[in-house]
């Protein structure tokens, strides 16, 4: 992290402020992390994997026909396509203008601020229901479906 982004303000404590712009491949990877980290997607993936393993064992034991095993494999493949490729691209396409802007992010003891040439917005930490850090982003959630993420400082 760049030490120049850290400042101290008597009213707010330590402040981290940095400028960033989204990069499409990194945004798509961040969206993938978002989708596969959702509890409902994890449960569905576990269920499909267990179903596929059971089908493979039953097929090996000649208890089921190959079509059932192929159906499980197809289901698993479709889930992977949907959550790893299709949904991230759909979200990116829908919000492409947002990902093209240059931003200034501010993190302090009070909350998070985000600004660009079109305006600015800030949120208290209490507004966020959840957050986590991935390889390239800080994922900040307002609720199960409402979130934004900020690139980490380089």
C-alpha positions as CSV (number, residue, x, y, z in Angstrom):
1,X,0.0,0.0,0.0
2,X,1.2,3.5,-0.8
3,X,2.1,5.4,2.5
4,X,1.1,8.7,0.8
5,X,-2.6,7.7,1.0
6,X,-2.7,7.7,4.8
7,X,-3.4,10.9,6.6
8,X,-4.5,11.9,10.1
9,X,-7.4,14.2,10.7
10,X,-8.3,15.2,14.3
11,X,-12.0,14.9,13.8
12,X,-12.1,11.5,12.0
13,X,-8.8,9.8,13.0
14,X,-6.8,7.9,10.4
15,X,-8.0,8.6,6.8
16,X,-7.2,6.6,3.8
17,X,-7.9,8.3,0.5
18,X,-6.9,7.1,-2.9
19,X,-7.9,7.5,-6.6
20,X,-8.7,4.5,-8.7
21,X,-10.4,3.4,-11.9
22,X,-11.9,0.0,-12.5
23,X,-10.3,-2.5,-14.9
24,X,-12.7,-4.8,-16.7
25,X,-11.0,-8.1,-16.1
26,X,-10.6,-7.3,-12.4
27,X,-14.2,-6.1,-12.2
28,X,-15.4,-9.4,-13.7
29,X,-13.3,-11.3,-11.2
30,X,-14.7,-9.2,-8.4
31,X,-18.2,-10.0,-9.6
32,X,-17.4,-13.7,-9.7
33,X,-16.2,-13.5,-6.1
34,X,-19.4,-11.7,-5.2
35,X,-21.6,-14.4,-6.8
36,X,-19.8,-17.4,-5.5
37,X,-19.6,-16.0,-2.0
38,X,-23.4,-15.7,-1.7
39,X,-24.8,-18.3,0.8
40,X,-27.6,-19.4,-1.6
41,X,-25.1,-20.0,-4.4
42,X,-22.8,-22.0,-2.0
43,X,-25.7,-24.2,-0.9
44,X,-26.8,-24.8,-4.5
45,X,-23.2,-25.7,-5.5
46,X,-22.9,-28.1,-2.6
47,X,-26.2,-29.7,-3.5
48,X,-25.3,-30.1,-7.1
49,X,-21.8,-31.5,-6.3
50,X,-23.3,-34.0,-3.9
51,X,-25.9,-35.0,-6.4
52,X,-23.2,-35.4,-9.1
53,X,-21.0,-37.5,-6.8
54,X,-23.9,-39.8,-5.8
55,X,-24.9,-40.1,-9.5
56,X,-21.3,-41.0,-10.4
57,X,-21.2,-43.7,-7.7
58,X,-24.5,-45.1,-8.7
59,X,-23.5,-45.1,-12.3
60,X,-20.3,-46.9,-11.5
61,X,-22.3,-49.5,-9.5
62,X,-24.7,-49.9,-12.5
63,X,-27.7,-48.7,-10.5
64,X,-28.6,-45.8,-12.8
65,X,-28.4,-45.2,-16.5
66,X,-25.8,-42.9,-18.0
67,X,-28.4,-40.2,-18.7
68,X,-28.8,-39.4,-15.0
69,X,-25.0,-39.0,-14.7
70,X,-24.9,-36.8,-17.8
71,X,-27.8,-34.7,-16.5
72,X,-25.8,-34.1,-13.2
73,X,-22.7,-33.2,-15.2
74,X,-24.7,-30.8,-17.4
75,X,-26.3,-29.2,-14.4
76,X,-22.9,-28.6,-12.8
77,X,-21.5,-27.2,-16.1
78,X,-24.5,-24.9,-16.5
79,X,-24.1,-23.5,-12.9
80,X,-20.4,-22.8,-13.6
81,X,-21.3,-21.0,-16.9
82,X,-24.0,-18.9,-15.2
83,X,-22.1,-17.8,-12.1
84,X,-18.6,-17.6,-13.5
85,X,-19.2,-16.1,-17.0
86,X,-22.8,-15.0,-17.8
87,X,-23.9,-13.2,-14.6
88,X,-20.7,-11.2,-14.1
89,X,-20.8,-10.0,-17.8
90,X,-24.5,-9.1,-17.5
91,X,-23.9,-7.0,-14.4
92,X,-20.8,-5.4,-16.0
93,X,-22.8,-4.6,-19.2
94,X,-25.7,-3.1,-17.2
95,X,-23.4,-0.8,-15.2
96,X,-20.6,-0.2,-17.7
97,X,-20.7,3.5,-17.3
98,X,-20.1,3.2,-13.6
99,X,-17.0,1.1,-14.2
100,X,-15.6,3.5,-16.7
101,X,-15.4,6.5,-14.3
102,X,-12.4,7.7,-12.2
103,X,-13.1,7.6,-8.5
104,X,-11.7,9.0,-5.3
105,X,-12.4,6.7,-2.3
106,X,-12.1,7.8,1.3
107,X,-12.1,5.5,4.3
108,X,-12.1,6.8,7.8
109,X,-13.5,6.0,11.3
110,X,-16.9,7.5,10.4
111,X,-17.5,5.7,7.1
112,X,-16.7,5.5,3.4
113,X,-16.9,8.2,0.8
114,X,-16.8,7.8,-3.0
115,X,-16.7,10.7,-5.5
116,X,-16.3,11.1,-9.2
117,X,-16.9,13.9,-11.7
118,X,-20.7,13.3,-11.6
119,X,-21.0,13.7,-7.8
120,X,-20.1,12.2,-4.4
121,X,-21.7,10.0,-1.8
122,X,-20.7,8.9,1.7
123,X,-22.0,6.2,4.0
124,X,-21.6,5.7,7.7
125,X,-20.2,2.3,8.7
126,X,-23.6,1.4,10.3
127,X,-25.2,1.5,6.8
128,X,-23.3,-1.6,5.8
129,X,-24.6,-5.0,6.7
130,X,-21.5,-6.9,5.7
131,X,-18.1,-6.4,4.1
132,X,-15.1,-8.5,3.1
133,X,-11.8,-8.1,1.3
134,X,-10.9,-10.1,-1.8
135,X,-7.7,-10.0,-3.9
136,X,-8.4,-6.8,-5.7
137,X,-11.4,-5.2,-3.9
138,X,-13.1,-4.1,-0.7
139,X,-16.7,-5.6,-1.0
140,X,-19.2,-3.4,0.9
141,X,-22.8,-4.7,1.3
142,X,-25.9,-2.7,2.2
143,X,-28.0,-5.8,2.0
144,X,-28.0,-9.2,0.3
145,X,-28.4,-7.7,-3.2
146,X,-27.2,-4.1,-2.8
147,X,-23.4,-3.6,-2.7
148,X,-20.5,-1.8,-4.2
149,X,-16.8,-2.5,-4.2
150,X,-13.8,-0.3,-4.2
151,X,-10.5,-1.2,-5.7
152,X,-7.7,-1.6,-3.2
153,X,-4.9,1.0,-3.3
154,X,-2.0,-0.1,-5.5
